[in-house]
Amino acid sequence: MPGRLDGKVAVVTGGGSGIGRAAAVLFSAEGAAVAVLDRVAEAAQETAETILAAGGQAIAVTADIVAADDVRAAFERVDTELGPVGVLYNNAGVNSSGSILTSTEEDWDRCMAVNVKGTYLCSAAAARSMADNGGGSIVNQGSVAALVGIANFAAYCASKGAVVALTKSMAVDLAGSGIRVNVICPGTVFTTLMRPMLAARGGGDEEKGLAMTVAKYPIGRLGTPEDIARVALFLASDDSAFMTGSVVTSDGGMTAQ
Ligand SMILES: NC(=O)c1ccc[n+]([C@@H]2O[C@H](COP(=O)([O-])OP(=O)(O)OC[C@H]3O[C@@H](n4cnc5c(N)ncnc54)[C@H](O)[C@@H]3O)[C@@H](O)[C@H]2O)c1
């Protein structure tokens, strides 16, 4: 059976862990040659090796998406070693902690830099290549935190709101170049990123914080990295050919209440 990303080159940022790793593996299983981009070299390498061991095509690319030079070099390397990028999953992101009263300026700057500027830099690099090569699909990583207020996540909520707005702006600007841009807003997914938040919510008890969080989800469980990866695959592939600028929640009904 043909894969839904056959012949495509896909860049997955934050591909060394969590949702990004699941997406990189799934994109490869659907026929893409995958550039696993991560700030942590060993993490990117581990995902790339998982793909290679399964018979897929992958390279590990170490880059900090906040650094313009890193991003430029990373996309040049992808173009040289795999070919023109057709899919970009802007998945890399960091959390913040604290409310508007308790968070720090450093926390704000870091969160906005990785989640917003990183998405901007990678999108600009990919879009230039896509525009010259017949188009492509950019999938951004938002969060339910872009749609509803989440306690003690001020900078994170603001950064993901900016990603949603950037998605719509890019969708309008890039449609004429054959580039679609959509954003996923996942609910809580049990990954390393979320463990400190769950522990904090439970007053230091991760199990308690987990139970409190699950109670907010009508479906009765948290998401898995694979749940979100499958949505990313749909948006990356031609299955979503008439979608651009869409905000797609994958949150077990959390924001439906
Ligand atoms: N886990 C959740 O509950 C959840 C919910 C909604 C949205 N999200 C979003 O999904 C994305 C992935 O989250 P996850 O839970 O899989 O996180 P994770 O921490 O497991 O993985 C994030 C990856 O991004 C990489 N990364 C971080 N900063 C980077 C940088 N500057 N340059 C390059 N790589 C960098 C990390 O090294 C890591 O491998 C994030 O954007 C996050 O905000 C997560």
PDBQT file of the ligand as one rigid body, heavy atoms in Angstrom, charges set to zero:
ROOT
HETATM    1  N1  LIG A 301       2.991  17.233  26.189  1.00  0.00    +0.000 N 
HETATM    2  C1  LIG A 301       1.873  17.949  26.198  1.00  0.00    +0.000 C 
HETATM    3  O1  LIG A 301       0.981  17.777  27.034  1.00  0.00    +0.000 OA
HETATM    4  C2  LIG A 301       1.651  18.997  25.159  1.00  0.00    +0.000 A 
HETATM    5  C3  LIG A 301       0.381  19.562  25.047  1.00  0.00    +0.000 A 
HETATM    6  C4  LIG A 301       0.168  20.542  24.085  1.00  0.00    +0.000 A 
HETATM    7  C5  LIG A 301       1.220  20.944  23.282  1.00  0.00    +0.000 A 
HETATM    8  N2  LIG A 301       2.434  20.372  23.425  1.00  0.00    +0.000 N 
HETATM    9  C6  LIG A 301       3.502  20.842  22.568  1.00  0.00    +0.000 C 
HETATM   10  O2  LIG A 301       4.016  19.749  21.827  1.00  0.00    +0.000 OA
HETATM   11  C7  LIG A 301       5.394  19.974  21.537  1.00  0.00    +0.000 C 
HETATM   12  C8  LIG A 301       6.217  18.780  21.948  1.00  0.00    +0.000 C 
HETATM   13  O3  LIG A 301       5.986  18.526  23.312  1.00  0.00    +0.000 OA
HETATM   14  P1  LIG A 301       6.481  17.193  24.022  1.00  0.00    +0.000 P 
HETATM   15  O4  LIG A 301       5.559  17.019  25.170  1.00  0.00    +0.000 OA
HETATM   16  O5  LIG A 301       6.659  16.092  23.045  1.00  0.00    +0.000 OA
HETATM   17  O6  LIG A 301       7.882  17.711  24.597  1.00  0.00    +0.000 OA
HETATM   18  P2  LIG A 301       9.297  16.997  24.892  1.00  0.00    +0.000 P 
HETATM   19  O7  LIG A 301       9.966  17.823  25.918  1.00  0.00    +0.000 OA
HETATM   20  O8  LIG A 301       9.118  15.529  25.130  1.00  0.00    +0.000 OA
HETATM   21  O9  LIG A 301      10.039  17.197  23.504  1.00  0.00    +0.000 OA
HETATM   22  C9  LIG A 301      10.402  18.472  23.047  1.00  0.00    +0.000 C 
HETATM   23  C10 LIG A 301      11.638  18.321  22.193  1.00  0.00    +0.000 C 
HETATM   24  O10 LIG A 301      11.959  19.627  21.675  1.00  0.00    +0.000 OA
HETATM   25  C11 LIG A 301      13.358  19.815  21.774  1.00  0.00    +0.000 C 
HETATM   26  N3  LIG A 301      13.663  21.229  21.858  1.00  0.00    +0.000 N 
HETATM   27  C12 LIG A 301      13.355  22.084  22.878  1.00  0.00    +0.000 A 
HETATM   28  N4  LIG A 301      13.852  23.310  22.614  1.00  0.00    +0.000 NA
HETATM   29  C13 LIG A 301      14.483  23.226  21.423  1.00  0.00    +0.000 A 
HETATM   30  C14 LIG A 301      15.200  24.154  20.633  1.00  0.00    +0.000 A 
HETATM   31  N5  LIG A 301      15.397  25.414  21.047  1.00  0.00    +0.000 N 
HETATM   32  N6  LIG A 301      15.709  23.751  19.450  1.00  0.00    +0.000 NA
HETATM   33  C15 LIG A 301      15.536  22.465  19.025  1.00  0.00    +0.000 A 
HETATM   34  N7  LIG A 301      14.886  21.541  19.746  1.00  0.00    +0.000 NA
HETATM   35  C16 LIG A 301      14.358  21.909  20.933  1.00  0.00    +0.000 A 
HETATM   36  C17 LIG A 301      13.750  19.081  23.059  1.00  0.00    +0.000 C 
HETATM   37  O11 LIG A 301      15.133  18.784  23.090  1.00  0.00    +0.000 OA
HETATM   38  C18 LIG A 301      12.864  17.849  22.988  1.00  0.00    +0.000 C 
HETATM   39  O12 LIG A 301      13.496  16.781  22.310  1.00  0.00    +0.000 OA
HETATM   40  C19 LIG A 301       5.757  21.282  22.238  1.00  0.00    +0.000 C 
HETATM   41  O13 LIG A 301       5.655  22.364  21.322  1.00  0.00    +0.000 OA
HETATM   42  C20 LIG A 301       4.692  21.409  23.307  1.00  0.00    +0.000 C 
HETATM   43  O14 LIG A 301       4.485  22.745  23.703  1.00  0.00    +0.000 OA
HETATM   44  C21 LIG A 301       2.682  19.406  24.340  1.00  0.00    +0.000 A 
ENDROOT
TORSDOF 0
